[in-house]
Amino acid sequence: MSPRKAPTIVSFAIPAIEPRQAEVLMDLLEQLQAALWQAYGDAILAAKDDPRHDAANEPTSDPDHSSSF
């Protein structure tokens, strides 16, 4: 069994747009979220319940956590 890769977080910025364009973009993002969850949701939930799951690799909201950013 190959080692599990660390999760990747992707972010992007969009320029200011008209309200209608924002609605269309939000709809597209919701469809993308649904497609990703349908494709990977079961694997995500299974990995969460895996006893080998390492909580040390979880993202943190600790303000004292040093980040590479």
PARO-16670 format. One record per residue (C-alpha): residue in three letters; residue number from 1; x, y, z. Coordinates in nm, 4 decimals. Layout:
BEGIN
R  aa   i       px       py       pz
R ALA NUM        X        Y        Z
...
// end
This chain:
BEGIN
R  aa   i       px       py       pz
R MET   1   0.0000   0.0000   0.0000
R SER   2   0.1433   0.3375  -0.0953
R PRO   3   0.1675   0.6143   0.1661
R ARG   4  -0.1184   0.8593   0.1708
R LYS   5  -0.0423   1.1983   0.0183
R ALA   6  -0.1021   1.5077   0.2264
R PRO   7  -0.4203   1.6956   0.1356
R THR   8  -0.3798   1.9834  -0.1046
R ILE   9  -0.5633   2.3093  -0.0580
R VAL  10  -0.6224   2.5180  -0.3676
R SER  11  -0.7243   2.8804  -0.3643
R PHE  12  -0.7774   3.1356  -0.6353
R ALA  13  -0.8808   3.4975  -0.6711
R ILE  14  -1.1385   3.6343  -0.9090
R PRO  15  -1.1736   3.9948  -1.0159
R ALA  16  -1.4726   4.2028  -0.9116
R ILE  17  -1.7668   4.1069  -1.1307
R GLU  18  -2.1299   4.1972  -1.1883
R PRO  19  -2.3888   4.0411  -0.9537
R ARG  20  -2.5308   3.8148  -1.2286
R GLN  21  -2.1827   3.6892  -1.3161
R ALA  22  -2.1208   3.6182  -0.9478
R GLU  23  -2.4417   3.4117  -0.9306
R VAL  24  -2.3362   3.2071  -1.2343
R LEU  25  -1.9898   3.1545  -1.0863
R MET  26  -2.1328   3.0466  -0.7497
R ASP  27  -2.3609   2.7989  -0.9280
R LEU  28  -2.0630   2.6585  -1.1163
R LEU  29  -1.8625   2.6237  -0.7934
R GLU  30  -2.1544   2.4453  -0.6245
R GLN  31  -2.1729   2.2007  -0.9167
R LEU  32  -1.7978   2.1425  -0.8929
R GLN  33  -1.8232   2.0822  -0.5180
R ALA  34  -2.1042   1.8309  -0.5727
R ALA  35  -1.9088   1.6494  -0.8453
R LEU  36  -1.5953   1.6300  -0.6296
R TRP  37  -1.7923   1.5032  -0.3311
R GLN  38  -1.9636   1.2414  -0.5462
R ALA  39  -1.6271   1.1276  -0.6837
R TYR  40  -1.4226   1.1378  -0.3615
R GLY  41  -1.6653   1.1647  -0.0695
R ASP  42  -1.6699   0.7954   0.0183
R ALA  43  -1.2890   0.7780   0.0127
R ILE  44  -1.2662   1.0867   0.2340
R LEU  45  -1.5042   0.9396   0.4900
R ALA  46  -1.3277   0.6020   0.4792
R ALA  47  -0.9890   0.7670   0.5332
R LYS  48  -1.1257   0.9635   0.8274
R ASP  49  -1.2333   0.6395   0.9961
R ASP  50  -0.9029   0.4654   0.9152
R PRO  51  -0.7094   0.3933   1.2387
R ARG  52  -0.3912   0.4808   1.0487
R HIS  53  -0.5269   0.8342   0.9972
R ASP  54  -0.2698   1.0751   1.1390
R ALA  55  -0.4338   1.3740   1.3095
R ALA  56  -0.0950   1.5482   1.3117
R ASN  57  -0.1381   1.6091   0.9375
R GLU  58  -0.4710   1.7828   0.9865
R PRO  59  -0.4973   2.1540   0.9061
R THR  60  -0.4918   2.3679   1.2168
R SER  61  -0.6597   2.6920   1.3129
R ASP  62  -0.4158   2.7427   1.5990
R PRO  63  -0.2937   3.1054   1.5838
R ASP  64   0.0439   2.9961   1.7227
R HIS  65   0.0879   2.7457   1.4414
R SER  66   0.3786   2.8487   1.2207
R SER  67   0.3017   2.8438   0.8536
R SER  68   0.5210   2.8574   0.5456
R PHE  69   0.3122   3.1429   0.4107
// end
